[in-house]
Amino acid sequence: MLKNSKLGSLSPFSDGERIEDLSKVNFLYAPNGSGKTSISNLLKSNNNNIEWENDEILSTQIFNRDYLRKAFTSPEGEPGIFRLGEDVESIGEEIKLLEKIFMD
């Protein structure tokens, strides 16, 4: 389990600041511009600033702004229609290829 992480020189934090007392599941709620995405990107990177319980590095799932932009896409910008999932780009390309094959 994730124990704590040194924030280093991440904006908007001061050098040496840490997030501590983390649990198995952690939610970050804060105003815009307060560093939520910076923290989530640090946790996603699994760099040396992260301390793991018993030095056991576990996989992390980050659901931040970047994930939402990647997971919820709108094909050709059609309003009210979106695809859900991280692999939507490759699926969309495959659909276009199959449409071209069968429509020609």
Backbone hydrogen bonds, N-H to C=O, Kabsch-Sander energy under -0.5 kcal/mol:
donor,donor_aa,acceptor,acceptor_aa,energy
3,K,51,E,-2.7
4,N,51,E,-1.4
5,S,19,I,-2.1
6,K,49,N,-2.7
7,L,5,S,-0.5
7,L,17,E,-3.0
8,G,17,E,-0.6
10,L,7,L,-1.9
13,F,10,L,-2.0
17,E,14,S,-2.0
19,I,5,S,-2.5
22,L,3,K,-1.7
29,Y,27,F,-0.6
34,S,31,P,-1.4
39,I,35,G,-2.5
40,S,36,K,-2.5
41,N,37,T,-2.5
42,L,38,S,-1.9
43,L,39,I,-2.5
44,K,40,S,-2.2
45,S,41,N,-1.5
46,N,42,L,-0.7
46,N,43,L,-0.7
47,N,42,L,-0.7
50,I,47,N,-1.5
51,E,4,N,-3.1
52,W,50,I,-0.5
53,E,1,M,-3.5
55,D,52,W,-1.8
56,E,53,E,-1.8
57,I,55,D,-0.8
58,L,56,E,-0.5
62,I,60,T,-0.5
63,F,61,Q,-0.5
64,N,62,I,-0.6
68,L,64,N,-2.4
69,R,65,R,-2.3
70,K,66,D,-1.9
71,A,67,Y,-3.1
72,F,68,L,-2.3
73,T,71,A,-0.8
73,T,83,R,-1.8
77,G,74,S,-1.5
78,E,75,P,-2.0
81,I,78,E,-1.5
83,R,73,T,-2.5
85,G,71,A,-1.2
88,V,85,G,-0.8
91,I,87,D,-1.8
92,G,88,V,-2.7
93,E,89,E,-2.1
94,E,90,S,-2.1
95,I,91,I,-2.4
96,K,92,G,-2.2
97,L,93,E,-2.2
98,L,94,E,-2.5
99,E,95,I,-2.7
100,K,96,K,-2.2
101,I,97,L,-2.2
102,F,98,L,-2.6
103,M,99,E,-2.1
104,D,100,K,-1.3
